[in-house]
Amino acid sequence: MERRTVFPRSLQYLMAIAEHGSFTRAAEVLHVSQPTLSQQIKLLEDSLESPLLDRSGRTVRLTPAGEIYLGYVQRALNEIERGTRAINDVQDLSRGSLRLGWNPITDFLACSLLADFNFLYPGITVSTIEMPQDEIEVAVANDQIDVGIAFGKPWPTSERAGDIENHLLFKEPLSVAVGREHLLSERLTPISPEEFAEEPLVLLNTSFALRSYIDNYCMDNYIVTNVAIETNSLTANIELIRSGSLATVLPVSLINSYEDVVSVPLSPPFSSKAITAFCRKDGHQSPACVAFKELLSEWSERKGKTVPI
């Protein structure tokens, strides 16, 4: 439905009189009485403390002050019409913005999701912010981001948890990962926790959730990992295992996206971790945010888990 531009009535009357040069003709075009028209113009002139129309001749003309003022009125009307068109564009998703918070694991897992969203809605600008998992919840609750995607957190745990709704998208298994040249790359039988402990590893540092899952697995199985290199970059970890003799731990779907990275079976295996989306419970959600949530639901179905968003 096309939106009508709302503009003060007195300014509409002034524009009509200037166009037609007559109170009578302007009143006819606007379908109002001439006294009503005259009264509105008089109130406008009184508020500005300046005459806007010269009524002395057969044709009503703008005074110099009226010409200047009407120029500003026309520019203001143009801006209002631009704003109306912009709202229409936002509603039909031909323009707009979306703020997305994620962490170093989910940015890898969700890149295909962003590509799909951009393909469907190329006019929507998506701003991504990499942040720790706990900060994602707070940022959503404080309306600093529209949607947060977290790895391994099925439920909000911050003090603002009551302001957040969560949606479990799917569960992602973890696995030991090595490059094609690694001695374990052709291993068919699972390695034991003790064998895993002997492997030199490149891991994310202890501020990352993925590292805490690995450390917890080691504690549960009474082993101590042989950490050769710690980084704060998942990309660096992948490059190091692709070109060397190091191993790491990655989500299986990420391993499968590289031809020269191999998953090594482990027994007992790492537990699967949840991929969860967080949104605000209350308050306005932009059309872009609603569309992204719908795509999230479809994306989770493609990942093998049907979850309503």
C-alpha positions as CSV (number, residue, x, y, z in Angstrom):
1,M,0.0,0.0,0.0
2,E,1.4,3.4,-1.0
3,R,1.9,5.8,1.9
4,R,0.6,9.3,1.8
5,T,3.0,12.1,2.7
6,V,1.8,13.9,5.8
7,F,2.5,17.7,5.7
8,P,1.1,20.6,7.8
9,R,-2.2,21.8,6.4
10,S,-1.3,25.5,6.4
11,L,1.8,24.8,4.3
12,Q,-0.3,22.8,1.8
13,Y,-2.6,25.8,1.6
14,L,0.2,28.2,1.1
15,M,1.7,26.1,-1.7
16,A,-1.7,25.9,-3.5
17,I,-2.3,29.7,-3.3
18,A,1.2,30.4,-4.7
19,E,0.5,27.9,-7.5
20,H,-2.9,29.2,-8.5
21,G,-2.6,32.9,-7.6
22,S,-6.0,32.9,-6.0
23,F,-7.6,32.0,-2.7
24,T,-10.8,31.0,-4.5
25,R,-9.1,28.6,-7.0
26,A,-6.9,27.1,-4.3
27,A,-9.9,26.5,-2.1
28,E,-11.6,24.7,-5.0
29,V,-8.6,22.5,-5.7
30,L,-8.2,21.6,-2.0
31,H,-11.9,21.1,-1.4
32,V,-12.1,23.4,1.5
33,S,-14.0,26.7,2.1
34,Q,-12.3,29.9,1.3
35,P,-12.8,31.3,4.9
36,T,-11.0,28.1,6.3
37,L,-8.2,28.7,3.8
38,S,-7.8,32.4,4.7
39,Q,-7.9,31.6,8.4
40,Q,-5.1,29.0,8.2
41,I,-2.9,31.4,6.2
42,K,-3.5,34.2,8.7
43,L,-2.5,31.9,11.6
44,L,0.6,30.9,9.7
45,E,1.6,34.6,9.0
46,D,0.9,35.5,12.6
47,S,3.1,32.7,13.9
48,L,6.0,33.9,11.6
49,E,5.2,37.5,12.3
50,S,5.5,38.3,8.6
51,P,3.1,38.6,5.6
52,L,3.7,35.8,3.1
53,L,1.1,36.8,0.5
54,D,0.5,40.1,-1.3
55,R,-3.3,40.4,-1.7
56,S,-3.4,43.9,-3.2
57,G,-3.7,43.0,-6.8
58,R,-6.1,40.8,-8.9
59,T,-3.6,37.9,-8.5
60,V,-2.3,36.9,-5.1
61,R,1.5,36.8,-5.1
62,L,4.1,35.7,-2.7
63,T,5.9,38.5,-0.8
64,P,9.7,38.4,-0.7
65,A,9.5,36.8,2.7
66,G,6.9,34.3,1.3
67,E,9.2,33.4,-1.6
68,I,12.1,32.6,0.8
69,Y,9.8,30.7,3.1
70,L,8.2,28.6,0.4
71,G,11.6,27.6,-0.9
72,Y,12.4,26.1,2.5
73,V,8.9,24.5,2.6
74,Q,9.5,22.9,-0.8
75,R,12.9,21.5,0.3
76,A,11.3,20.2,3.5
77,L,8.6,18.5,1.6
78,N,11.1,16.9,-0.7
79,E,13.0,15.5,2.4
80,I,9.7,14.2,3.9
81,E,8.9,12.4,0.6
82,R,12.4,10.9,0.5
83,G,11.8,9.7,4.1
84,T,8.5,8.1,3.1
85,R,10.1,6.4,0.2
86,A,12.9,5.2,2.5
87,I,10.3,3.6,4.8
88,N,8.7,1.9,1.9
89,D,12.2,0.6,0.9
90,V,12.8,-0.7,4.4
91,Q,9.5,-2.5,4.6
92,D,10.0,-4.3,1.3
93,L,13.6,-5.1,2.2
94,S,15.2,-3.2,-0.7
95,R,17.3,-1.3,1.8
96,G,18.1,-1.4,5.5
97,S,20.7,-2.7,8.0
98,L,21.3,-5.7,10.2
99,R,23.8,-5.9,13.1
100,L,25.1,-9.4,13.8
101,G,27.3,-10.5,16.7
102,W,29.2,-13.8,16.6
103,N,32.4,-15.4,17.8
104,P,35.4,-16.9,15.9
105,I,33.7,-20.3,15.5
106,T,30.3,-19.2,14.4
107,D,31.7,-16.7,11.8
108,F,33.1,-19.7,10.0
109,L,30.0,-21.8,10.4
110,A,27.6,-19.0,9.4
111,C,29.4,-17.5,6.4
112,S,27.2,-19.4,4.0
113,L,24.2,-18.1,5.9
114,L,25.3,-14.5,5.3
115,A,26.0,-15.2,1.6
116,D,22.4,-16.5,1.2
117,F,21.0,-13.5,3.0
118,N,23.0,-11.1,0.8
119,F,21.8,-12.9,-2.3
120,L,18.2,-12.6,-1.2
121,Y,18.4,-9.0,0.1
122,P,21.4,-7.2,-1.6
123,G,20.2,-3.8,-0.4
124,I,20.5,-4.8,3.3
125,T,23.8,-3.8,4.8
126,V,25.0,-6.4,7.3
127,S,27.5,-5.3,10.0
128,T,29.2,-8.2,11.8
129,I,31.0,-7.8,15.1
130,E,33.3,-10.5,16.5
131,M,32.9,-10.7,20.3
132,P,33.2,-13.1,23.2
133,Q,30.2,-15.3,23.9
134,D,29.1,-13.6,27.1
135,E,29.3,-10.2,25.4
136,I,26.9,-11.4,22.7
137,E,24.1,-11.8,25.2
138,V,24.6,-8.4,26.7
139,A,24.9,-6.7,23.3
140,V,21.6,-8.3,22.3
141,A,19.8,-7.3,25.5
142,N,21.2,-3.7,25.2
143,D,20.1,-3.4,21.6
144,Q,23.7,-3.0,20.4
145,I,23.2,-5.9,17.9
146,D,20.0,-7.3,16.4
147,V,21.0,-11.0,16.4
148,G,23.8,-12.9,18.1
149,I,25.0,-16.4,17.0
150,A,26.9,-18.3,19.7
151,F,28.8,-21.6,19.7
152,G,28.0,-23.9,22.5
153,K,25.5,-21.8,24.5
154,P,22.0,-23.3,24.3
155,W,20.6,-20.9,27.0
156,P,21.3,-17.3,28.0
157,T,23.3,-17.1,31.1
158,S,23.9,-13.4,31.7
159,E,22.1,-11.1,34.1
160,R,20.0,-9.9,31.2
161,A,18.9,-13.5,30.3
162,G,15.3,-12.5,30.9
163,D,15.4,-10.0,28.1
164,I,16.7,-12.5,25.5
165,E,15.0,-15.3,23.5
166,N,17.2,-18.1,22.3
167,H,16.8,-20.5,19.3
168,L,18.8,-23.7,19.1
169,L,19.8,-23.9,15.4
170,F,21.6,-27.2,15.3
171,K,24.3,-29.2,17.1
172,E,27.8,-29.3,15.7
173,P,30.2,-32.3,16.4
174,L,33.8,-31.6,17.1
175,S,36.8,-33.6,15.9
176,V,40.5,-33.8,15.9
177,A,41.8,-32.3,12.6
178,V,45.1,-32.7,10.8
179,G,46.5,-31.8,7.4
180,R,46.8,-34.4,4.5
181,E,50.5,-34.9,5.2
182,H,50.1,-35.7,8.9
183,L,50.8,-39.2,10.1
184,L,47.2,-39.6,11.4
185,S,45.6,-38.4,8.2
186,E,44.9,-42.0,7.0
187,R,44.0,-43.4,10.5
188,L,40.8,-45.4,10.2
189,T,40.5,-46.6,13.8
190,P,39.8,-44.1,16.5
191,I,42.7,-42.8,18.5
192,S,42.5,-42.9,22.3
193,P,42.6,-39.9,24.7
194,E,46.2,-41.0,25.6
195,E,47.2,-40.9,21.9
196,F,45.5,-37.5,21.5
197,A,47.6,-36.2,24.5
198,E,50.8,-37.1,22.8
199,E,50.1,-35.1,19.6
200,P,51.5,-31.6,19.4
201,L,48.6,-29.2,19.1
202,V,47.8,-25.7,17.9
203,L,44.8,-24.4,19.9
204,L,42.9,-21.2,20.5
205,N,43.9,-19.6,23.8
206,T,42.0,-20.1,27.0
207,S,39.7,-17.1,26.4
208,F,37.8,-19.0,23.7
209,A,34.9,-21.3,24.3
210,L,36.2,-24.0,22.0
211,R,39.4,-24.2,24.1
212,S,37.3,-24.7,27.3
213,Y,35.6,-27.7,25.7
214,I,38.9,-29.3,24.8
215,D,40.3,-28.6,28.3
216,N,37.2,-30.1,29.9
217,Y,37.4,-33.2,27.7
218,C,41.0,-33.7,28.8
219,M,40.1,-33.3,32.5
220,D,37.3,-35.8,32.1
221,N,39.7,-38.3,30.5
222,Y,42.6,-37.6,32.9
223,I,45.0,-36.4,30.2
224,V,47.1,-33.3,29.7
225,T,47.3,-31.9,26.2
226,N,50.6,-31.1,24.5
227,V,49.9,-27.6,23.4
228,A,52.8,-26.5,21.0
229,I,51.2,-23.2,19.8
230,E,48.4,-21.0,21.2
231,T,46.7,-18.4,19.0
232,N,43.7,-16.1,19.0
233,S,42.9,-16.9,15.3
234,L,41.1,-19.9,14.0
235,T,42.4,-19.1,10.5
236,A,46.0,-19.3,11.8
237,N,45.3,-22.7,13.4
238,I,43.9,-24.1,10.2
239,E,46.9,-22.8,8.1
240,L,49.3,-24.3,10.7
241,I,47.8,-27.8,10.5
242,R,47.5,-27.7,6.7
243,S,51.2,-27.1,6.3
244,G,52.8,-28.9,9.2
245,S,52.7,-31.8,11.7
246,L,50.4,-30.2,14.2
247,A,46.9,-31.2,15.1
248,T,43.9,-29.2,16.3
249,V,40.2,-29.6,17.2
250,L,37.5,-28.1,14.9
251,P,33.8,-28.4,14.1
252,V,33.3,-31.2,11.6
253,S,31.5,-29.1,9.1
254,L,34.5,-26.7,9.0
255,I,36.9,-29.6,8.5
256,N,34.8,-30.9,5.6
257,S,35.0,-27.5,3.9
258,Y,38.8,-28.0,3.3
259,E,40.0,-30.6,0.9
260,D,43.4,-30.8,2.6
261,V,42.1,-31.1,6.2
262,V,41.2,-34.5,7.6
263,S,39.0,-35.5,10.5
264,V,40.7,-38.1,12.8
265,P,38.3,-40.3,14.8
266,L,38.6,-40.2,18.6
267,S,37.1,-42.5,21.2
268,P,35.4,-41.4,23.3
269,P,34.5,-38.5,21.0
270,F,34.1,-34.9,21.8
271,S,30.5,-34.0,22.6
272,S,28.5,-32.0,20.0
273,K,28.0,-28.3,20.8
274,A,25.0,-26.2,20.2
275,I,24.8,-23.4,17.7
276,T,22.4,-20.9,19.2
277,A,20.8,-17.6,18.0
278,F,19.9,-14.9,20.4
279,C,17.4,-12.1,19.9
280,R,15.6,-9.6,22.1
281,K,12.3,-10.7,23.5
282,D,10.6,-7.3,23.5
283,G,10.8,-4.2,21.4
284,H,10.7,-3.4,17.7
285,Q,12.4,-5.8,15.3
286,S,13.2,-4.4,11.9
287,P,12.0,-6.1,8.7
288,A,15.7,-7.0,8.0
289,C,15.9,-8.7,11.4
290,V,12.6,-10.6,10.9
291,A,13.8,-11.7,7.4
292,F,17.1,-12.9,8.9
293,K,15.4,-14.9,11.6
294,E,13.3,-16.6,8.9
295,L,16.4,-17.5,7.0
296,L,18.0,-18.8,10.2
297,S,15.1,-21.2,10.6
298,E,15.5,-22.5,7.0
299,W,19.3,-22.7,7.5
300,S,18.9,-24.8,10.6
301,E,16.6,-27.2,8.7
302,R,19.3,-27.6,6.0
303,K,21.8,-28.4,8.8
304,G,19.5,-31.3,9.8
305,K,17.6,-29.8,12.7
306,T,14.1,-28.2,12.4
307,V,13.9,-25.4,14.9
308,P,11.2,-22.6,14.9
309,I,12.6,-19.1,15.1
